[in-house]
Amino acid sequence: MKRIVAKAGAANSITMLTRVLLPDDESDVNAVLREELERNEFKVDSYESPLPSLESFKPYFYKLAIPDITEKLGK
């Protein structure tokens, strides 16, 4: 059986090309998520308002979108 070993930089070359859309109106949540994603070499476009994030959205441009979905209970 042939053993396949990934090269050390293979994962980094993939994530560097991955663009993430991050709309979240809570600035602290937005900052923590953005910093963690960027630390892992993702390119992040973060917004604290939904309208600018919708205006910047381009089909097939982002590999991942992390929307701010909050369910309000009791209202």
C-alpha positions in Angstrom: 0.0 0.0 0.0 1.3 3.4 -1.0 1.4 6.0 1.8 0.4 9.6 0.9 1.7 12.4 3.0 0.5 16.0 2.6 3.0 18.7 2.3 3.4 21.1 5.2 2.1 24.1 3.4 -0.7 22.5 1.6 -3.5 23.5 4.0 -2.2 27.1 4.2 -2.3 27.6 0.5 -6.0 26.6 0.5 -7.1 28.8 3.3 -5.2 31.8 2.0 -7.5 31.7 -1.0 -10.7 31.2 1.0 -12.8 34.4 1.4 -15.3 34.6 4.2 -18.3 36.9 4.6 -19.0 37.8 8.2 -22.0 40.0 8.9 -22.7 40.4 12.7 -24.1 43.5 14.4 -22.4 42.6 17.7 -19.0 44.2 17.4 -17.3 41.9 20.0 -18.5 38.8 18.3 -17.6 40.1 14.9 -14.1 41.0 16.1 -13.4 37.6 17.8 -14.6 35.6 14.8 -12.7 37.9 12.3 -9.4 37.7 14.3 -9.6 33.9 14.7 -10.3 33.4 11.0 -7.6 35.8 9.9 -5.1 34.1 12.3 -5.9 30.9 10.4 -5.1 32.8 7.1 -8.6 33.3 5.8 -9.5 36.6 4.1 -12.5 38.0 6.0 -14.9 40.7 5.0 -16.8 41.7 8.1 -19.7 44.0 8.5 -21.6 45.2 11.5 -24.7 46.1 9.5 -26.6 43.8 7.1 -27.1 46.3 4.3 -23.4 46.8 3.4 -22.8 43.1 3.6 -25.6 42.5 1.1 -24.3 45.2 -1.2 -20.8 43.7 -1.2 -22.1 40.1 -1.7 -21.0 38.5 -5.0 -22.2 35.1 -6.1 -19.4 32.5 -6.1 -16.9 35.0 -4.6 -17.2 33.8 -1.0 -16.4 30.2 0.0 -18.2 30.7 3.4 -20.7 33.1 4.9 -21.3 33.1 8.7 -24.6 35.0 9.1 -25.8 36.5 12.3 -28.9 34.5 13.1 -30.5 35.2 16.4 -33.8 33.7 17.6 -35.7 36.0 19.9 -37.7 34.0 22.4 -40.7 35.4 24.2 -41.4 38.2 21.8 
